[in-house]
Amino acid sequence: MRNLLRQPMLAIAVTLTASAALAENRIDGQRPNAPELAAYGDMAVGVRTLDMVNPGQVNVLAVNPGADKPDPLPLYDRALTVEVWYPAQDGASGDTTLSTYLRDGQTAIDLQGRAMRDAAPAAGTYPLVMISHGWPGNRFLLSHLGENLASKGYVVAAIDHNESTYRTFQVSDNYFATFGSTLVNRSLDQLFVLDQIAAMSSDAGSFLNGLVDAGNTGLIGYSMGGYGAVITAGGGVSDGALALPFGAPHGLLALHKSGSDSHAALPDPRIKTIVAFGPWGRNWGMWDAEGLAGVQVPALFIAGSMDEVSGYETGVRAIWTETTGVDRALLTFDSAGHNAGAPMPVPAEALAEGVMGADHYLDPVWDTVRMNNIAQHFITAWLDTELKADADKAAYLDLVPVSNQGVWATNDDGSLKPEHSYWKGFDKGYARGLRLEWLKAGE
């Protein structure tokens, strides 16, 4: 929602040296001070691309808000591309390059990680995690998280949401229409991909056959992907959402309205938890407290306290407060903006003078790799607790709420003193500028 709802950050003009221009765009960075659970797991990682088509969907871009509502509504076959990271066999090999585009939708770039293209899958069955990007974005924006989780025993499916990617997002006459499409389609895309992955998990001809437990799924969304995750989890939109000037035309968003039969049927019992980075919408009245009370699964929210897109006090923090039906946590990066934790490090090409969109990846205060590592740490603890019933990981989430107030207290032999309250998994001095707060169902 960056171009519609805020002024751009200060323009970045950096002349790259020859060595910088040739630098790899690594997505797998691990700072020396990264918290414990950020580290990659023991499993090799494979990656493959899937093309999917959801037939007979409403073509929101073809519905003219300035004309009468068409009857019947125009339909089309909605194409979706999905990147799947998965545990691979030991000793697997393959290309580790991910080819994609910058925020400008024009500049082709290569990313480098650890996942090997088309590697043979490992034995075993693993929980599913779906990732849903922002508006605009693409399936690689959170690729650092996708392959990191796969190395720890998850199958991760990141969705390219059509009409919302860098290449399919339109900024001409259809600028607002693409946002209306996003409002309507995010949850529908998420659930369609879940259905497709579930079908492939029992298809003898698919590499996912027997590999993925789609009945045990987590959903991660960033910005508009976070909006979609809240909708999918049961947070129905308000009456005011239907009247927003940049919303879906002719009341098409009503299918997600709180209390409607269509929205009541939307939440899927296979989705056990959500993680939402900077979910957009509460600051614009997309939800009210009644609608957010409909969220049905435990939720981890991640935000910057200076989020200039989704808002903090009246945005993400309000969502966290009002999802009263479930246990939920809020991880806050103090002084960070909308990009807190989610986007991959800025590609070198985006820093070239005259190239648009470096602020799409950067934060004014925090180092991106540092934020990625912190997000990897907490999301690992969260998903291992919720999807793998790993009771040991709960200790990484049971913390004093303000990291700066944690006390480091050890004996000479390194054992912890009773008064030790420093955040578990963080080295001494490196749990700073963070808050992790909890509310229980009914609070």
C-alpha positions in Angstrom: 0.0 0.0 0.0 3.1 2.2 -0.1 2.4 4.4 -3.1 -1.3 5.2 -2.2 -1.1 5.9 1.5 2.2 7.6 2.2 4.8 9.9 0.7 8.0 8.1 -0.4 10.9 8.1 2.0 13.8 10.4 1.1 15.1 9.5 -2.3 18.2 7.3 -2.3 20.9 8.1 -4.7 23.9 5.9 -4.5 26.5 5.4 -7.1 27.7 1.8 -7.0 31.3 1.0 -7.3 32.2 -1.8 -9.7 32.7 -4.2 -6.8 29.3 -3.4 -5.3 27.6 -3.8 -8.6 28.9 -7.3 -8.8 27.9 -8.2 -5.3 25.6 -11.2 -4.8 22.1 -10.5 -3.5 22.2 -12.9 -0.6 18.9 -13.8 1.1 20.5 -16.1 3.6 22.5 -13.7 5.7 23.1 -14.5 9.4 24.6 -11.7 11.5 27.1 -12.8 14.2 24.6 -11.4 16.8 21.6 -13.2 15.3 19.4 -14.8 17.9 19.7 -18.6 18.3 16.7 -19.8 16.4 17.5 -17.7 13.3 20.2 -20.2 12.3 19.4 -22.5 9.4 18.3 -26.0 10.3 20.0 -29.2 9.6 18.0 -30.1 6.4 19.0 -29.4 2.9 16.5 -27.3 1.0 15.0 -27.7 -2.5 12.9 -25.2 -4.4 10.4 -25.5 -7.3 7.9 -23.3 -9.1 4.3 -24.2 -9.5 1.8 -22.6 -11.9 -1.8 -22.7 -10.8 -5.1 -21.5 -12.3 -8.2 -20.8 -10.3 -11.1 -20.9 -12.8 -14.2 -18.8 -12.9 -13.2 -16.0 -10.6 -14.7 -12.5 -10.6 -12.5 -10.2 -12.7 -12.4 -7.2 -10.4 -10.4 -5.1 -12.9 -13.2 -5.5 -15.5 -15.8 -4.1 -13.2 -16.2 -0.4 -13.9 -17.0 1.5 -10.7 -18.4 4.4 -12.7 -21.0 2.3 -14.5 -23.9 0.1 -13.4 -22.9 -3.1 -11.8 -22.7 -5.8 -14.5 -25.0 -8.7 -14.3 -23.6 -11.3 -14.6 -20.2 -10.3 -13.2 -17.3 -10.8 -15.6 -15.3 -13.9 -14.8 -11.8 -15.1 -15.7 -9.4 -17.9 -14.9 -7.1 -16.4 -12.3 -3.4 -17.4 -12.7 -1.2 -17.8 -9.7 2.5 -18.7 -9.5 3.8 -20.3 -6.3 7.3 -20.9 -5.2 7.7 -23.9 -2.9 10.7 -24.4 -0.6 10.9 -27.9 1.0 13.2 -30.3 2.9 15.6 -32.0 0.4 17.6 -35.2 0.5 21.1 -35.0 2.0 23.7 -34.6 -0.7 21.2 -33.0 -3.1 22.5 -30.5 -5.6 21.1 -27.8 -7.9 21.2 -24.2 -8.9 20.7 -21.8 -5.9 19.8 -18.7 -8.0 16.3 -17.2 -7.8 15.5 -14.9 -10.8 13.0 -12.1 -10.2 12.4 -8.4 -10.6 12.9 -5.3 -8.5 10.1 -3.2 -7.1 10.1 -1.2 -10.4 8.8 -4.2 -12.2 11.4 -3.7 -15.0 14.8 -4.5 -13.6 15.6 -8.2 -13.7 17.8 -9.4 -10.8 19.2 -12.6 -9.4 19.0 -13.6 -5.7 21.3 -16.1 -4.1 20.3 -18.4 -1.3 20.8 -22.0 -0.2 17.8 -23.7 -1.8 18.6 -26.0 -4.7 16.4 -25.9 -7.8 14.5 -29.2 -8.3 16.4 -31.0 -5.6 15.0 -34.4 -4.7 12.6 -34.2 -1.6 13.6 -35.6 1.7 11.7 -38.5 3.3 9.0 -37.6 5.8 5.9 -35.4 6.0 6.1 -31.8 7.1 3.7 -29.0 8.1 2.8 -26.5 5.4 3.5 -22.7 5.7 2.0 -20.3 3.1 3.5 -16.8 2.6 1.5 -13.9 1.1 3.3 -10.8 0.0 2.4 -7.1 0.1 0.9 -4.7 -2.5 2.8 -4.7 -4.7 5.3 -7.5 -4.0 6.1 -10.9 -5.3 6.7 -14.4 -4.0 10.4 -13.7 -3.4 10.0 -10.7 -1.1 10.1 -13.0 2.0 12.3 -15.6 0.4 14.8 -15.3 3.3 12.1 -16.8 5.5 10.9 -19.4 3.1 14.1 -21.3 2.7 15.1 -20.7 6.4 11.9 -22.5 7.5 12.2 -25.2 5.0 15.7 -26.1 6.4 13.9 -26.7 9.8 11.3 -29.1 8.5 8.5 -27.1 6.8 7.1 -27.1 3.3 6.8 -23.4 2.4 4.6 -22.1 -0.4 4.9 -18.4 -1.4 2.2 -17.0 -3.6 2.5 -14.5 -6.5 -0.9 -12.7 -6.2 -1.9 -11.8 -9.7 -2.6 -8.0 -10.2 -0.6 -7.3 -7.1 3.0 -8.3 -8.2 5.6 -5.9 -9.4 5.0 -7.1 -13.0 1.2 -7.3 -12.9 0.5 -4.2 -10.7 -0.8 -1.4 -12.8 -0.4 2.3 -12.1 -2.5 3.8 -14.9 -6.3 3.8 -15.1 -6.4 0.6 -13.2 -4.3 1.8 -10.2 -7.2 1.6 -7.8 -8.7 -1.4 -9.4 -5.6 -3.5 -8.6 -6.1 -2.6 -5.0 -9.7 -3.6 -5.1 -8.6 -6.9 -6.6 -6.2 -7.3 -3.7 -8.9 -6.7 -1.1 -11.2 -9.3 -2.7 -8.7 -11.9 -3.7 -6.1 -12.3 -1.0 -8.0 -14.8 1.1 -9.4 -16.5 -1.9 -5.9 -17.0 -3.3 -4.6 -18.3 0.0 -7.3 -20.9 0.4 -7.1 -21.9 -3.3 -3.4 -22.6 -3.0 -4.0 -24.5 0.2 -6.5 -26.7 -1.6 -4.0 -27.3 -4.5 -1.1 -28.2 -2.2 -3.4 -30.5 -0.3 -4.4 -32.3 -3.6 -0.7 -32.6 -4.6 0.1 -34.1 -1.3 -1.8 -37.2 -2.2 -1.0 -37.2 -6.0 1.5 -39.9 -6.8 2.8 -37.9 -9.7 3.7 -34.8 -7.6 6.9 -34.1 -5.8 4.7 -33.1 -2.9 3.2 -36.6 -2.6 3.5 -37.6 1.0 5.8 -34.7 1.7 3.4 -32.1 3.1 0.7 -32.2 5.8 -1.7 -29.6 4.5 -4.0 -30.3 7.5 -1.4 -28.6 9.7 -0.8 -25.2 8.1 0.5 -21.9 9.1 -0.2 -18.7 7.1 2.3 -15.8 7.0 1.3 -12.5 5.5 3.1 -9.1 5.1 1.1 -5.8 4.7 -1.8 -6.7 2.4 -0.8 -10.4 2.8 -1.3 -9.7 6.5 -4.7 -8.2 5.8 -5.5 -11.4 3.9 -4.3 -13.6 6.7 -6.6 -11.8 9.2 -9.5 -12.2 6.8 -8.7 -15.9 6.3 -8.4 -16.4 10.0 -12.0 -15.1 10.6 -11.6 -11.3 10.9 -14.6 -10.0 8.8 -14.5 -6.5 7.4 -16.7 -3.7 8.6 -19.6 -1.8 6.9 -17.2 1.1 6.4 -14.8 -1.1 4.5 -17.3 -1.5 1.7 -17.6 2.3 1.2 -13.9 3.2 1.0 -13.2 5.1 -2.2 -10.3 2.9 -3.1 -12.0 -0.3 -2.2 -13.6 -3.0 -4.4 -16.3 -1.6 -6.7 -20.0 -2.2 -6.3 -19.7 -3.8 -2.9 -17.7 -6.8 -4.2 -15.9 -6.9 -0.8 -19.1 -7.8 0.9 -18.2 -11.5 0.6 -15.7 -10.8 3.5 -18.1 -8.8 5.6 -18.3 -9.7 9.3 -21.5 -11.7 9.9 -22.1 -12.6 6.3 -22.7 -16.2 5.4 -19.8 -16.1 2.8 -17.3 -14.9 5.4 -18.5 -17.3 8.1 -17.7 -20.1 5.6 -14.2 -18.8 4.8 -12.0 -19.9 7.7 -10.4 -23.3 7.1 -9.7 -25.7 10.0 -6.5 -26.8 8.3 -5.0 -23.3 9.1 -3.8 -23.6 12.7 -2.1 -20.2 13.2 -1.2 -17.0 11.4 1.8 -14.6 11.5 1.0 -11.1 10.2 3.8 -8.5 9.5 2.3 -5.0 9.5 -1.2 -6.1 8.5 -2.9 -3.2 6.7 -6.4 -2.0 7.2 -7.3 -1.1 10.8 -6.1 2.5 10.5 -8.6 2.9 7.6 -11.5 1.2 9.3 -11.4 -2.1 7.4 -12.2 -3.8 10.6 -13.9 -2.9 13.9 -13.5 -4.7 17.2 -16.5 -6.9 16.5 -15.1 -8.1 13.2 -11.6 -8.7 14.6 -13.1 -10.7 17.5 -13.9 -13.3 14.8 -10.3 -14.4 14.4 -10.2 -18.1 15.2 -6.6 -19.1 15.5 -3.6 -18.0 17.6 -1.8 -15.1 16.0 1.7 -13.5 16.1 1.7 -9.9 14.9 5.0 -8.2 14.0 5.3 -4.4 13.5 7.5 -1.4 13.6 6.4 1.2 16.2 6.7 3.9 13.4 4.8 2.0 10.7 3.9 4.7 8.2 1.6 2.5 6.1 -0.4 0.3 8.4 -0.1 2.5 11.4 0.9 1.3 14.8 -1.3 2.5 17.7 -4.4 2.7 15.5 -3.2 0.0 13.2 -1.3 -3.1 14.0 -1.5 -2.7 17.8 -5.2 -2.1 17.6 -5.6 -5.3 15.6 -3.6 -7.2 18.2 -5.7 -5.7 21.0 -9.1 -6.5 19.3 -8.5 -10.1 18.2 -10.0 -11.0 21.6 -11.1 -14.6 20.7 -7.6 -16.1 20.6 -4.2 -16.1 22.3 -2.0 -13.6 20.5 1.4 -11.9 20.7 2.8 -8.7 19.3 6.5 -8.3 18.5 7.5 -4.7 18.1 10.6 -3.3 16.6 10.9 0.1 18.3 11.4 3.0 15.8 11.1 0.7 12.8 8.8 1.4 9.9 6.5 -0.7 7.7 9.4 -2.9 6.6 10.0 -4.4 10.0 11.3 -7.9 9.6 9.6 -8.9 6.4 11.3 -7.9 3.2 14.6 -9.4 2.1 17.7 -7.3 2.1 17.8 -4.5 -0.6 19.2 -5.9 -3.9 22.3 -4.1 -5.1 20.6 -3.0 -8.3 18.0 -1.1 -6.3 20.7 1.2 -4.9 21.8 2.4 -8.3 21.1 6.0 -9.0 17.8 6.5 -10.9 16.3 3.1 -10.0 13.0 3.2 -8.2 12.1 1.4 -5.0 15.1 1.0 -2.6 12.9 2.2 0.2 10.7 -0.8 -0.5 13.3 -3.0 1.3 15.0 -0.6 3.7 14.3 0.7 7.1 15.4 4.2 8.3 16.8 2.8 11.6 17.2 -1.0 11.6 19.6 -3.2 9.5 17.4 -5.4 7.3 19.4 -8.6 7.9 19.3 -8.0 11.6 15.5 -7.7 11.4 15.2 -10.8 9.2 17.2 -12.8 11.7 15.0 -11.7 14.6 11.9 -12.5 12.6 13.3 -15.9 11.7 14.0 -16.6 15.4 10.6 -15.7 16.6 8.6 -17.3 13.8 10.6 -20.5 14.2 9.7 -20.5 17.9 6.0 -19.7 17.1 5.5 -22.3 14.4 7.4 -25.0 16.2 5.1 -24.4 19.1 1.8 -24.2 17.1 2.4 -26.7 14.3 4.9 -29.1 15.8 3.8 -29.0 19.5 7.4 -28.5 20.5 7.0 -27.5 24.1 10.7 -26.5 24.5 10.2 -23.6 22.1 7.6 -21.9 24.3 10.5 -20.6 26.5 11.7 -18.4 23.6 8.3 -16.7 23.7 7.9 -16.4 27.5 9.9 -13.2 28.0 9.9 -10.0 29.9 7.8 -7.8 27.6 10.5 -5.1 27.1 13.8 -6.4 25.9 15.8 -3.5 27.3 14.6 -4.5 30.8 15.9 -8.0 30.7 18.7 -8.7 33.2 21.8 -10.8 32.3 22.8 -12.7 35.5 25.1 -15.7 35.3 27.4 -17.6 37.7 31.1 -18.0 37.0 30.4 -21.4 35.4 27.9 -19.8 33.0 24.8 -21.2 34.7 21.9 -18.8 35.1 21.1 -17.1 38.3 17.5 -16.9 39.5 17.3 -13.2 38.6 18.4 -13.8 35.0 15.6 -12.5 32.8 17.5 -11.7 29.5 15.6 -12.8 26.4 16.3 -16.4 25.7 18.3 -17.0 22.6 19.9 -13.6 22.5 23.5 -12.9 23.3 24.3 -10.5 26.1 23.7 -7.0 25.0 21.9 -7.8 21.8 18.3 -8.0 22.9 17.6 -4.3 22.5 14.8 -2.2 21.0 12.3 -4.9 21.0 9.0 -5.7 22.8 7.1 -9.0 22.9 3.7 -8.6 24.5 0.9 -11.2 25.0 -2.8 -11.1 25.4 -4.8 -14.3 26.1 -8.2 -15.2 24.7 -10.9 -13.1 26.4 -8.5 -10.2 27.2 
